Amino acid sequence: MNQSLRFAATLALALSFGSTPAARAEGGAIHGTLTGHVLATGGGRVLLLDKTGTILWQHKGRNCSDIWMLGNGNVLHADNNVTEIDPKTDQVVWSYKPEQQKGGGTFSCQRLENGNTMVGENSAGRIVEVDRNGTVVFELKLPLMQPGSHNNLRMVRKLKDGNYLVCHKGKSLVREYTPKGDVVFEVKVSDIPFSAVRLDNGNTVVGHINNVTEFDKTGNEVWRFNKNSLKGLEIGMICGIHVQPNGNVVMGFYRAVQKENGAGLLEITRDQELVWRYVNTSARTDRNMMGVQLLDGNGAPLPGEVIR
């Protein structure tokens, strides 16, 4: 089955979930204009939302922090372990469990072009790449706050040049490492760095609790969004961020404010105008929405983001 047909089948199944009263009752509402779908983590679940906030598909998880819609239509997420799910059957098709779990095994995952999966192991303080058999084929040990600490690593991303962008939670640092462990870029933020992404122009955007900050190649700040910038809107701790091709930023929140003037997810422009926000006032299940990915109208990754 080719990719477009696979997504169509996945979406058809998802719509059958979303048409049930239970799914609608557990969903929230989109305020503003959302043209595609959103894949996100909630509190104890991962969920796919349509442009109205109706849940099209959901899967139970633990405290989920990172999530991806893969190019094959499956969903990859991290909740101390890493799990790949086929939404058509709601079955787990691949998983990886870090040996060390104290403090949180992992909060990040990324499917690579060669089919392996990159995992940032918080408890062990290392980056690994794992093949489909669960074998570790690459390891990079990183400086630790403390073995088994909850405060070692948050998001880790492998970059196009093979380096790794790492959020060191307890040190309030974002560093870029070569595969040999050399530090080639570093910025310090004012609070907890949860997520970091590298833009095509070489700049780095960091989501760090109270702010989203963009740094240039030399580490100078060139843009910042503060969570109090949207007047009258209450939001929680900024965690996962997704920078779109047009520069807009989608973000998810820990301890999301799920009331009428709050948000669990939202999108802003570079002029810091609100595009849309997701609010769920009927349930506590969307309290911690740390991971988010904006999709197109068919539920597929945006152009340039298709992952194996």
C-alpha contacts under 8 A as a table, 3 or more apart, distances in Angstrom:
res1	aa1	res2	aa2	distance
1	M	5	L	6.25
1	M	6	R	6.12
2	N	5	L	5.52
2	N	6	R	6.12
3	Q	6	R	4.97
3	Q	7	F	6.23
3	Q	71	G	7.14
3	Q	72	N	6.17
3	Q	73	G	7.52
4	S	7	F	5.23
4	S	8	A	6.25
5	L	8	A	4.95
5	L	9	A	6.17
6	R	9	A	5.16
6	R	10	T	6.14
6	R	72	N	7.08
6	R	73	G	6.38
7	F	10	T	4.96
7	F	11	L	5.97
7	F	72	N	7.81
7	F	73	G	5.70
7	F	298	N	7.00
7	F	299	G	6.98
7	F	300	A	6.74
8	A	11	L	5.12
8	A	12	A	6.10
8	A	298	N	7.21
9	A	12	A	5.10
9	A	13	L	6.31
9	A	88	K	7.36
10	T	13	L	5.24
10	T	14	A	6.13
10	T	73	G	6.87
10	T	87	P	6.33
10	T	88	K	5.44
11	L	14	A	4.85
11	L	15	L	6.02
11	L	56	L	7.93
11	L	298	N	7.12
11	L	299	G	6.90
12	A	15	L	5.17
12	A	16	S	6.46
13	L	16	S	5.17
13	L	17	F	6.69
13	L	87	P	7.73
13	L	88	K	6.06
14	A	17	F	5.13
14	A	18	G	6.20
14	A	56	L	4.63
14	A	57	W	4.92
14	A	87	P	7.52
14	A	88	K	7.77
15	L	18	G	4.81
15	L	19	S	6.06
15	L	56	L	5.25
15	L	57	W	7.53
16	S	19	S	5.39
16	S	20	T	7.20
16	S	56	L	7.50
17	F	20	T	5.88
17	F	23	A	6.67
17	F	55	I	7.70
17	F	56	L	5.67
17	F	57	W	5.86
18	G	21	P	7.95
18	G	23	A	5.40
18	G	24	R	6.46
18	G	54	T	6.46
18	G	55	I	5.30
18	G	56	L	4.11
18	G	57	W	6.49
19	S	23	A	7.05
19	S	24	R	7.19
19	S	56	L	7.75
20	T	23	A	5.44
20	T	24	R	6.54
21	P	24	R	5.16
21	P	25	A	6.03
22	A	25	A	5.11
22	A	26	E	6.25
23	A	26	E	5.28
23	A	27	G	6.30
23	A	54	T	7.22
23	A	55	I	5.74
23	A	56	L	7.49
24	R	27	G	5.16
24	R	28	G	7.83
24	R	54	T	5.55
24	R	55	I	6.33
25	A	28	G	7.78
25	A	282	S	7.54
26	E	55	I	7.51
26	E	282	S	6.98
26	E	283	A	6.56
27	G	53	G	6.14
27	G	54	T	5.23
27	G	55	I	5.43
27	G	280	N	6.36
27	G	282	S	7.91
28	G	53	G	5.27
28	G	54	T	6.57
28	G	278	Y	6.65
28	G	279	V	5.33
28	G	280	N	3.86
28	G	281	T	6.70
28	G	282	S	7.27
29	A	52	T	5.86
29	A	53	G	4.46
29	A	54	T	7.10
29	A	278	Y	5.62
29	A	279	V	5.44
29	A	280	N	6.35
30	I	33	T	7.68
30	I	34	L	7.39
30	I	51	K	6.73
30	I	52	T	5.11
30	I	53	G	5.04
30	I	276	W	6.58
30	I	277	R	5.64
30	I	278	Y	4.63
30	I	279	V	6.63
31	H	276	W	5.38
31	H	277	R	5.32
31	H	278	Y	6.44
31	H	279	V	7.84
32	G	274	L	7.96
32	G	275	V	5.84
32	G	276	W	4.16
32	G	277	R	6.62
33	T	51	K	7.76
33	T	275	V	6.15
33	T	276	W	5.47
34	L	37	H	7.59
34	L	51	K	5.18
34	L	52	T	7.72
34	L	275	V	7.52
34	L	276	W	6.15
35	T	51	K	6.09
35	T	296	D	7.42
35	T	297	G	6.49
36	G	50	D	6.90
36	G	51	K	5.88
36	G	294	L	7.14
36	G	295	L	5.65
36	G	296	D	4.47
36	G	297	G	4.04
36	G	298	N	7.30
36	G	299	G	7.12
37	H	48	L	7.07
37	H	49	L	5.64
37	H	50	D	4.68
37	H	51	K	5.68
37	H	294	L	6.28
37	H	295	L	5.04
37	H	296	D	5.96
37	H	297	G	5.86
37	H	298	N	7.43
37	H	299	G	5.58
38	V	48	L	5.78
38	V	49	L	5.16
38	V	50	D	6.59
38	V	51	K	7.77
38	V	292	V	7.07
38	V	293	Q	5.92
38	V	294	L	4.74
38	V	295	L	5.63
38	V	299	G	7.68
39	L	46	V	7.57
39	L	47	L	5.92
39	L	48	L	4.58
39	L	49	L	6.41
39	L	67	I	7.39
39	L	68	W	7.47
39	L	69	M	7.21
39	L	292	V	5.75
39	L	293	Q	5.20
39	L	294	L	6.43
39	L	295	L	7.18
40	A	46	V	5.87
40	A	47	L	5.51
40	A	48	L	6.47
40	A	49	L	7.94
40	A	67	I	6.67
40	A	252	G	7.94
40	A	289	M	6.63
40	A	290	M	7.69
40	A	291	G	5.47
40	A	292	V	4.33
40	A	293	Q	6.38
41	T	44	G	7.91
41	T	45	R	6.10
41	T	46	V	4.39
41	T	47	L	6.21
41	T	64	C	5.65
41	T	65	S	6.48
41	T	66	D	7.20
41	T	67	I	6.88
41	T	286	D	7.84
41	T	288	N	7.41
41	T	289	M	4.97
41	T	290	M	6.08
41	T	291	G	5.21
41	T	292	V	6.61
42	G	45	R	5.20
42	G	46	V	5.75
42	G	47	L	7.09
42	G	63	N	7.89
42	G	64	C	6.90
42	G	285	T	6.10
42	G	286	D	4.34
42	G	287	R	6.43
42	G	288	N	5.33
42	G	289	M	4.49
42	G	290	M	7.30
43	G	62	R	7.43
43	G	63	N	6.02
43	G	64	C	7.03
43	G	284	R	7.47
43	G	285	T	4.74
43	G	286	D	5.04
43	G	287	R	5.56
43	G	288	N	4.95
43	G	289	M	6.66
44	G	60	K	5.94
44	G	61	G	4.79
44	G	62	R	4.57
44	G	63	N	5.33
44	G	64	C	6.56
44	G	285	T	6.76
45	R	58	Q	6.64
45	R	59	H	5.45
45	R	60	K	4.28
45	R	61	G	4.57
45	R	62	R	6.70
45	R	63	N	7.68
45	R	64	C	6.87
45	R	285	T	7.65
46	V	58	Q	5.50
46	V	59	H	5.34
46	V	60	K	6.50
46	V	61	G	6.67
46	V	64	C	7.18
46	V	67	I	7.97
47	L	55	I	6.60
47	L	56	L	7.50
47	L	57	W	5.70
47	L	58	Q	4.20
47	L	59	H	6.55
48	L	55	I	5.77
48	L	56	L	5.46
48	L	57	W	5.21
48	L	58	Q	6.31
49	L	52	T	7.58
49	L	53	G	5.31
49	L	54	T	5.49
49	L	55	I	4.64
49	L	56	L	5.62
49	L	57	W	7.46
50	D	53	G	5.42
50	D	54	T	5.58
50	D	55	I	6.63
50	D	56	L	6.57
51	K	54	T	7.52
53	G	278	Y	6.70
55	I	58	Q	7.04
57	W	87	P	7.42
59	H	90	D	7.30
61	G	64	C	6.43
61	G	79	D	6.88
62	R	79	D	5.57
62	R	80	N	7.94
63	N	79	D	5.41
63	N	80	N	7.81
63	N	288	N	7.80
64	C	67	I	7.96
64	C	77	H	7.11
64	C	78	A	5.84
64	C	79	D	4.26
64	C	80	N	7.78
64	C	107	F	7.67
64	C	289	M	7.96
64	C	290	M	7.18
64	C	291	G	7.41
65	S	77	H	7.49
65	S	78	A	5.92
65	S	79	D	5.98
65	S	107	F	5.57
65	S	108	S	6.95
65	S	240	G	7.71
65	S	289	M	7.58
65	S	290	M	5.05
65	S	291	G	5.10
66	D	77	H	5.36
66	D	78	A	5.17
66	D	79	D	7.45
66	D	107	F	6.38
66	D	108	S	5.40
66	D	109	C	6.68
66	D	155	M	7.88
66	D	240	G	7.44
66	D	290	M	7.02
66	D	291	G	4.66
66	D	292	V	7.40
67	I	75	V	7.16
67	I	76	L	5.66
67	I	77	H	4.23
67	I	78	A	6.61
67	I	109	C	7.71
67	I	291	G	5.72
67	I	292	V	6.55
67	I	293	Q	7.18
68	W	75	V	5.73
68	W	76	L	5.12
68	W	77	H	6.33
68	W	110	Q	7.69
68	W	293	Q	6.67
69	M	73	G	6.40
69	M	74	N	6.14
69	M	75	V	4.80
69	M	76	L	6.53
69	M	293	Q	7.64
69	M	300	A	7.03
69	M	301	P	6.34
69	M	307	I	7.78
70	L	73	G	5.41
70	L	74	N	5.37
70	L	75	V	5.91
70	L	76	L	6.96
70	L	111	R	7.78
70	L	301	P	7.33
70	L	306	V	6.63
70	L	307	I	5.06
70	L	308	R	5.76
71	G	74	N	7.37
71	G	300	A	7.44
71	G	301	P	7.13
71	G	306	V	5.03
71	G	307	I	4.79
71	G	308	R	4.93
72	N	307	I	7.99
72	N	308	R	6.39
73	G	86	D	7.29
73	G	87	P	7.69
73	G	300	A	7.37
74	N	84	E	6.58
74	N	85	I	5.59
74	N	86	D	4.75
74	N	87	P	6.29
75	V	84	E	5.51
75	V	85	I	5.21
75	V	86	D	6.59
75	V	87	P	7.23
76	L	82	V	7.16
76	L	83	T	5.68
76	L	84	E	4.34
76	L	85	I	6.48
76	L	109	C	7.78
76	L	111	R	8.00
77	H	82	V	5.72
77	H	83	T	5.54
77	H	84	E	6.59
77	H	108	S	7.84
77	H	109	C	6.85
78	A	81	N	5.53
78	A	82	V	4.47
78	A	83	T	6.49
78	A	106	T	6.66
78	A	107	F	5.62
78	A	108	S	5.66
78	A	109	C	6.11
79	D	82	V	6.51
79	D	106	T	6.80
79	D	107	F	6.14
80	N	97	K	7.64
80	N	98	P	7.83
80	N	101	Q	7.14
80	N	104	G	5.28
80	N	105	G	4.35
80	N	106	T	4.35
80	N	107	F	5.84
81	N	95	S	7.40
81	N	96	Y	5.97
81	N	97	K	4.76
81	N	98	P	6.50
81	N	105	G	6.30
81	N	106	T	6.07
82	V	95	S	5.47
82	V	96	Y	5.14
82	V	97	K	6.48
82	V	106	T	7.68
82	V	109	C	6.81
82	V	119	V	7.91
83	T	92	V	6.79
83	T	93	V	7.86
83	T	94	W	5.96
83	T	95	S	4.38
83	T	96	Y	6.61
84	E	92	V	5.78
84	E	93	V	5.74
84	E	94	W	5.07
84	E	95	S	6.10
85	I	90	D	6.23
85	I	91	Q	5.56
85	I	92	V	4.44
85	I	93	V	5.67
85	I	94	W	7.27
86	D	89	T	5.78
86	D	90	D	5.40
86	D	91	Q	5.56
86	D	92	V	6.45
86	D	93	V	6.59
87	P	90	D	4.61
87	P	91	Q	7.16
92	V	95	S	7.32
94	W	132	R	7.51
95	S	134	G	7.79
96	Y	134	G	6.33
97	K	105	G	7.62
98	P	101	Q	6.53
98	P	105	G	5.67
98	P	106	T	7.30
98	P	121	E	6.90
99	E	105	G	7.68
100	Q	105	G	5.94
100	Q	123	S	5.86
100	Q	124	A	6.08
100	Q	148	G	7.37
101	Q	104	G	5.24
101	Q	105	G	4.16
101	Q	106	T	7.95
101	Q	123	S	6.01
101	Q	148	G	7.33
102	K	105	G	6.59
102	K	123	S	5.93
102	K	148	G	4.88
102	K	149	S	7.00
102	K	150	H	7.62
103	G	122	N	7.58
103	G	123	S	5.79
103	G	148	G	5.24
103	G	149	S	4.94
103	G	150	H	4.03
103	G	151	N	7.71
104	G	107	F	7.29
104	G	122	N	6.25
104	G	123	S	5.77
104	G	148	G	7.70
104	G	149	S	7.83
104	G	150	H	5.96
105	G	121	E	5.69
105	G	122	N	5.59
105	G	123	S	5.21
105	G	124	A	7.58
106	T	109	C	7.89
106	T	119	V	7.04
106	T	120	G	5.92
106	T	121	E	4.57
106	T	122	N	5.06
106	T	123	S	7.07
106	T	153	L	8.00
106	T	154	R	7.80
107	F	120	G	7.00
107	F	121	E	7.38
107	F	122	N	6.93
107	F	153	L	7.61
107	F	154	R	5.65
107	F	155	M	6.40
108	S	119	V	5.97
108	S	120	G	5.56
108	S	121	E	7.75
108	S	154	R	6.64
108	S	155	M	5.07
108	S	156	V	6.04
109	C	117	T	6.85
109	C	118	M	5.57
109	C	119	V	4.64
109	C	120	G	6.58
109	C	155	M	7.93
109	C	156	V	7.34
109	C	157	R	7.85
110	Q	117	T	5.60
110	Q	118	M	5.04
110	Q	119	V	6.67
110	Q	157	R	6.91
110	Q	158	K	7.69
111	R	115	G	6.42
111	R	116	N	6.10
111	R	117	T	4.44
111	R	118	M	6.24
111	R	307	I	6.49
111	R	308	R	6.46
112	L	115	G	5.41
112	L	116	N	5.41
112	L	117	T	5.69
112	L	118	M	6.86
112	L	307	I	7.02
112	L	308	R	6.80
113	E	116	N	7.34
113	E	307	I	6.73
113	E	308	R	5.92
114	N	308	R	7.84
115	G	131	D	7.14
115	G	132	R	7.45
115	G	308	R	6.18
116	N	129	E	6.29
116	N	130	V	5.46
116	N	131	D	4.58
116	N	132	R	6.46
117	T	129	E	5.43
117	T	130	V	5.21
117	T	131	D	6.50
118	M	127	I	7.14
118	M	128	V	5.78
118	M	129	E	4.38
118	M	130	V	6.44
118	M	157	R	7.94
118	M	158	K	7.44
119	V	127	I	5.83
119	V	128	V	5.37
119	V	129	E	6.25
119	V	130	V	7.69
119	V	156	V	7.52
120	G	125	G	7.54
120	G	126	R	6.11
120	G	127	I	4.60
120	G	128	V	6.56
120	G	153	L	7.09
120	G	154	R	7.59
120	G	155	M	7.10
120	G	156	V	5.62
121	E	124	A	5.61
121	E	125	G	5.57
121	E	126	R	5.28
121	E	127	I	5.99
121	E	128	V	7.43
121	E	153	L	7.20
122	N	125	G	4.96
122	N	126	R	6.98
122	N	148	G	7.70
122	N	149	S	7.69
122	N	150	H	7.14
122	N	151	N	7.63
122	N	152	N	5.39
122	N	153	L	4.68
122	N	154	R	6.89
123	S	147	P	6.16
123	S	148	G	4.40
123	S	149	S	5.98
123	S	150	H	6.87
123	S	152	N	6.88
123	S	153	L	7.95
124	A	147	P	6.14
124	A	148	G	6.47
125	G	141	K	6.33
125	G	142	L	5.52
125	G	143	P	6.86
125	G	144	L	5.68
125	G	147	P	7.22
125	G	152	N	6.24
125	G	153	L	6.73
126	R	139	E	6.84
126	R	140	L	5.52
126	R	141	K	4.33
126	R	142	L	5.28
127	I	138	F	7.91
127	I	139	E	5.65
127	I	140	L	5.07
127	I	141	K	6.47
127	I	142	L	7.56
128	V	136	V	6.37
128	V	137	V	7.38
128	V	138	F	5.35
128	V	139	E	4.50
128	V	140	L	6.49
129	E	136	V	5.74
129	E	137	V	5.70
129	E	138	F	5.02
129	E	139	E	6.72
130	V	133	N	7.77
130	V	134	G	5.58
130	V	135	T	5.36
130	V	136	V	4.44
130	V	137	V	5.73
130	V	138	F	7.26
131	D	134	G	5.37
131	D	135	T	5.47
131	D	136	V	6.61
131	D	137	V	6.80
132	R	135	T	7.38
136	V	139	E	7.20
140	L	179	P	6.86
140	L	180	K	7.31
140	L	181	G	6.74
141	K	181	G	7.69
142	L	181	G	7.48
144	L	147	P	6.46
144	L	152	N	5.97
145	M	149	S	7.01
145	M	151	N	6.89
145	M	152	N	5.63
145	M	170	G	6.58
145	M	171	K	7.53
146	Q	149	S	5.34
146	Q	152	N	7.17
149	S	152	N	6.05
150	H	153	L	7.95
151	N	154	R	7.99
151	N	168	H	7.62
151	N	169	K	5.31
151	N	170	G	4.88
152	N	168	H	5.77
152	N	169	K	5.64
152	N	170	G	5.97
153	L	156	V	7.74
153	L	166	V	7.31
153	L	167	C	5.79
153	L	168	H	4.84
153	L	169	K	5.51
153	L	170	G	7.91
154	R	166	V	7.47
154	R	167	C	5.34
154	R	168	H	6.47
154	R	169	K	6.13
154	R	193	P	7.45
154	R	194	F	5.33
154	R	195	S	6.84
155	M	166	V	6.29
155	M	167	C	5.58
155	M	194	F	5.93
155	M	195	S	4.97
155	M	196	A	6.89
156	V	164	Y	6.82
156	V	165	L	5.61
156	V	166	V	4.57
156	V	167	C	6.35
156	V	195	S	7.57
156	V	196	A	7.66
157	R	164	Y	5.62
157	R	165	L	5.14
157	R	166	V	6.67
157	R	196	A	7.73
157	R	197	V	7.31
158	K	162	G	6.19
158	K	163	N	5.88
158	K	164	Y	4.48
158	K	165	L	6.34
159	L	162	G	5.33
159	L	163	N	5.34
159	L	164	Y	5.79
159	L	165	L	7.00
159	L	198	R	7.41
160	K	163	N	7.38
162	G	178	T	7.24
162	G	179	P	7.10
163	N	176	E	6.63
163	N	177	Y	5.61
163	N	178	T	4.61
163	N	179	P	5.98
164	Y	176	E	5.43
164	Y	177	Y	5.17
164	Y	178	T	6.46
164	Y	179	P	7.38
165	L	174	V	7.06
165	L	175	R	5.83
165	L	176	E	4.48
165	L	177	Y	6.59
165	L	196	A	7.01
165	L	197	V	7.52
165	L	198	R	7.95
166	V	174	V	5.59
166	V	175	R	5.32
166	V	176	E	6.21
166	V	177	Y	7.70
166	V	196	A	7.40
167	C	172	S	7.70
167	C	173	L	6.17
167	C	174	V	4.65
167	C	175	R	6.73
167	C	193	P	5.63
167	C	194	F	6.13
167	C	195	S	6.38
167	C	196	A	6.85
168	H	171	K	5.55
168	H	172	S	5.96
168	H	173	L	5.18
168	H	174	V	6.03
168	H	175	R	7.69
168	H	193	P	6.80
169	K	172	S	5.31
169	K	173	L	6.89
169	K	192	I	5.35
169	K	193	P	5.60
169	K	194	F	6.77
170	G	173	L	7.95
170	G	192	I	7.08
172	S	188	K	5.74
172	S	189	V	5.58
172	S	190	S	6.93
172	S	191	D	5.92
172	S	192	I	5.33
172	S	193	P	5.80
173	L	186	E	6.89
173	L	187	V	5.81
173	L	188	K	4.55
173	L	189	V	6.30
173	L	193	P	6.72
174	V	186	E	5.62
174	V	187	V	5.41
174	V	188	K	6.43
174	V	189	V	7.90
174	V	193	P	6.92
174	V	196	A	7.45
175	R	183	V	6.61
175	R	184	V	7.56
175	R	185	F	5.53
175	R	186	E	4.40
175	R	187	V	6.69
176	E	183	V	5.72
176	E	184	V	5.68
176	E	185	F	4.98
176	E	186	E	6.47
177	Y	180	K	7.55
177	Y	181	G	5.29
177	Y	182	D	5.33
177	Y	183	V	4.66
177	Y	184	V	6.09
177	Y	185	F	7.49
178	T	181	G	5.16
178	T	182	D	5.27
178	T	183	V	6.67
178	T	184	V	7.23
179	P	182	D	7.56
183	V	186	E	7.31
185	F	217	K	7.98
185	F	218	T	7.88
185	F	219	G	7.71
186	E	219	G	7.03
187	V	219	G	5.85
189	V	192	I	7.26
189	V	193	P	6.85
189	V	208	H	7.36
190	S	208	H	7.92
191	D	208	H	6.18
191	D	209	I	6.63
191	D	210	N	7.53
192	I	208	H	5.20
192	I	209	I	6.02
193	P	196	A	7.63
193	P	206	V	6.73
193	P	207	G	6.12
193	P	208	H	4.24
193	P	209	I	7.06
194	F	206	V	7.56
194	F	207	G	5.83
194	F	208	H	5.47
194	F	209	I	7.26
194	F	238	I	7.84
194	F	239	C	5.27
194	F	240	G	6.75
195	S	206	V	5.66
195	S	207	G	5.05
195	S	208	H	6.98
195	S	239	C	6.27
195	S	240	G	5.52
195	S	241	I	6.50
196	A	204	T	6.72
196	A	205	V	5.52
196	A	206	V	4.29
196	A	207	G	6.24
196	A	241	I	7.61
197	V	204	T	5.70
197	V	205	V	5.37
197	V	206	V	6.63
197	V	242	H	7.98
197	V	243	V	7.82
198	R	202	G	6.26
198	R	203	N	5.94
198	R	204	T	4.58
198	R	205	V	6.48
199	L	202	G	5.39
199	L	203	N	5.34
199	L	204	T	6.05
199	L	205	V	7.45
200	D	203	N	7.38
202	G	216	D	6.99
202	G	217	K	5.95
203	N	214	E	6.72
203	N	215	F	5.59
203	N	216	D	4.48
203	N	217	K	5.48
204	T	214	E	5.57
204	T	215	F	5.22
204	T	216	D	6.48
204	T	217	K	7.49
205	V	212	V	6.89
205	V	213	T	5.61
205	V	214	E	4.24
205	V	215	F	6.35
206	V	212	V	5.55
206	V	213	T	5.31
206	V	214	E	6.35
206	V	241	I	7.87
207	G	211	N	6.21
207	G	212	V	4.51
207	G	213	T	6.71
207	G	238	I	6.04
207	G	239	C	5.75
207	G	240	G	6.55
207	G	241	I	6.11
208	H	211	N	5.42
208	H	212	V	6.10
208	H	213	T	7.88
208	H	237	M	7.90
208	H	238	I	5.94
208	H	239	C	6.42
209	I	212	V	7.96
209	I	236	G	7.91
209	I	237	M	4.44
209	I	238	I	4.16
209	I	239	C	6.09
210	N	226	N	5.97
210	N	227	K	5.49
210	N	237	M	6.16
210	N	238	I	6.01
211	N	224	R	6.79
211	N	225	F	5.47
211	N	226	N	4.47
211	N	227	K	5.90
211	N	238	I	6.80
212	V	224	R	5.66
212	V	225	F	5.09
212	V	226	N	6.62
212	V	238	I	7.63
213	T	221	E	6.94
213	T	222	V	7.75
213	T	223	W	5.78
213	T	224	R	4.39
213	T	225	F	6.43
214	E	221	E	5.84
214	E	222	V	5.70
214	E	223	W	5.05
214	E	224	R	6.27
215	F	218	T	7.59
215	F	219	G	5.20
215	F	220	N	5.20
215	F	221	E	4.41
215	F	222	V	5.62
215	F	223	W	7.25
216	D	219	G	5.28
216	D	220	N	5.40
216	D	221	E	6.47
216	D	222	V	6.54
217	K	220	N	7.47
221	E	224	R	7.60
225	F	229	S	6.81
225	F	272	Q	7.03
226	N	229	S	5.29
227	K	230	L	6.95
227	K	235	I	6.67
227	K	238	I	7.69
228	N	231	K	6.61
228	N	233	L	7.62
228	N	234	E	7.59
229	S	272	Q	7.73
230	L	233	L	5.71
230	L	272	Q	7.77
230	L	273	E	7.77
230	L	274	L	7.55
232	G	261	N	6.87
233	L	261	N	5.26
233	L	262	G	5.55
233	L	263	A	7.74
234	E	257	V	6.27
234	E	261	N	6.10
234	E	262	G	4.62
234	E	263	A	6.94
235	I	253	F	7.16
235	I	256	A	6.02
235	I	257	V	5.42
235	I	262	G	5.61
235	I	263	A	5.68
235	I	264	G	7.28
236	G	253	F	5.39
236	G	254	Y	5.81
236	G	255	R	5.24
236	G	256	A	4.66
236	G	257	V	5.89
236	G	263	A	7.96
236	G	264	G	7.82
237	M	253	F	5.11
237	M	254	Y	4.97
237	M	255	R	6.43
237	M	256	A	7.19
238	I	241	I	7.98
238	I	251	M	6.79
238	I	252	G	6.21
238	I	253	F	4.84
238	I	254	Y	6.63
238	I	290	M	7.77
239	C	251	M	6.92
239	C	252	G	5.73
239	C	253	F	5.43
239	C	254	Y	6.48
239	C	290	M	5.23
239	C	291	G	7.16
240	G	251	M	5.62
240	G	252	G	5.28
240	G	253	F	7.25
240	G	290	M	5.23
240	G	291	G	4.75
240	G	292	V	6.17
241	I	249	V	6.67
241	I	250	V	5.60
241	I	251	M	4.39
241	I	252	G	6.57
241	I	291	G	7.38
241	I	292	V	6.77
242	H	249	V	5.72
242	H	250	V	5.00
242	H	251	M	6.31
242	H	292	V	6.77
242	H	293	Q	6.08
242	H	294	L	7.27
243	V	247	G	5.98
243	V	248	N	5.86
243	V	249	V	4.58
243	V	250	V	6.35
244	Q	247	G	5.25
244	Q	248	N	5.38
244	Q	249	V	6.26
244	Q	250	V	7.69
244	Q	294	L	7.97
245	P	248	N	7.47
247	G	269	T	7.00
247	G	270	R	6.43
248	N	267	E	6.80
248	N	268	I	5.68
248	N	269	T	4.50
248	N	270	R	5.85
249	V	267	E	5.54
249	V	268	I	5.48
249	V	269	T	6.52
249	V	270	R	7.58
250	V	265	L	7.27
250	V	266	L	5.64
250	V	267	E	4.22
250	V	268	I	6.59
250	V	292	V	7.35
250	V	293	Q	7.67
250	V	294	L	7.32
251	M	265	L	5.75
251	M	266	L	5.70
251	M	267	E	6.47
251	M	291	G	7.81
251	M	292	V	6.55
252	G	264	G	6.07
252	G	265	L	4.66
252	G	266	L	6.93
252	G	289	M	5.23
252	G	290	M	4.90
252	G	291	G	5.82
252	G	292	V	5.89
253	F	256	A	5.12
253	F	264	G	5.68
253	F	265	L	6.56
253	F	288	N	6.18
253	F	289	M	5.09
253	F	290	M	5.13
254	Y	287	R	6.84
254	Y	288	N	4.36
254	Y	289	M	5.72
254	Y	290	M	5.52
255	R	287	R	5.32
255	R	288	N	5.18
255	R	289	M	7.78
256	A	262	G	7.53
256	A	263	A	6.22
256	A	264	G	4.78
256	A	286	D	7.45
256	A	287	R	5.06
256	A	288	N	5.86
256	A	289	M	6.81
257	V	261	N	7.97
257	V	262	G	4.75
257	V	263	A	5.49
257	V	264	G	6.32
257	V	279	V	7.98
257	V	287	R	7.31
258	Q	261	N	7.98
258	Q	262	G	5.46
258	Q	263	A	5.75
258	Q	264	G	6.31
258	Q	279	V	5.43
258	Q	280	N	5.30
258	Q	281	T	5.17
258	Q	284	R	7.95
258	Q	286	D	7.71
258	Q	287	R	6.98
259	K	262	G	5.13
259	K	263	A	7.35
259	K	279	V	6.63
259	K	280	N	6.96
259	K	281	T	5.10
260	E	279	V	7.02
260	E	281	T	7.02
262	G	279	V	6.55
263	A	266	L	6.64
263	A	277	R	5.81
263	A	278	Y	5.49
263	A	279	V	4.93
263	A	280	N	7.89
264	G	277	R	7.35
264	G	278	Y	5.67
264	G	279	V	5.75
264	G	280	N	7.47
264	G	286	D	7.00
264	G	287	R	7.14
264	G	288	N	7.60
264	G	289	M	6.00
265	L	277	R	5.58
265	L	278	Y	5.12
265	L	279	V	7.44
265	L	289	M	7.08
265	L	292	V	7.75
266	L	274	L	7.48
266	L	275	V	7.45
266	L	276	W	5.58
266	L	277	R	4.06
266	L	278	Y	6.21
267	E	274	L	6.10
267	E	275	V	5.39
267	E	276	W	5.56
267	E	277	R	6.53
268	I	271	D	7.76
268	I	272	Q	5.42
268	I	273	E	5.30
268	I	274	L	4.58
268	I	275	V	5.43
268	I	276	W	7.55
269	T	272	Q	5.00
269	T	273	E	5.29
269	T	274	L	6.72
269	T	275	V	6.99
270	R	273	E	7.41
274	L	277	R	7.64
280	N	283	A	6.41
280	N	286	D	6.82
281	T	284	R	7.92
283	A	286	D	6.92
284	R	287	R	5.38
285	T	288	N	7.75
286	D	289	M	6.04
289	M	292	V	7.50
294	L	301	P	7.36
294	L	302	L	7.40
295	L	298	N	7.62
295	L	299	G	5.33
295	L	300	A	5.39
295	L	301	P	4.91
295	L	302	L	5.55
296	D	299	G	5.35
296	D	300	A	5.49
296	D	301	P	6.34
296	D	302	L	5.72
297	G	300	A	7.44
301	P	305	E	5.69
301	P	306	V	5.53
301	P	307	I	8.00
302	L	305	E	5.56
302	L	306	V	7.03
303	P	306	V	6.74
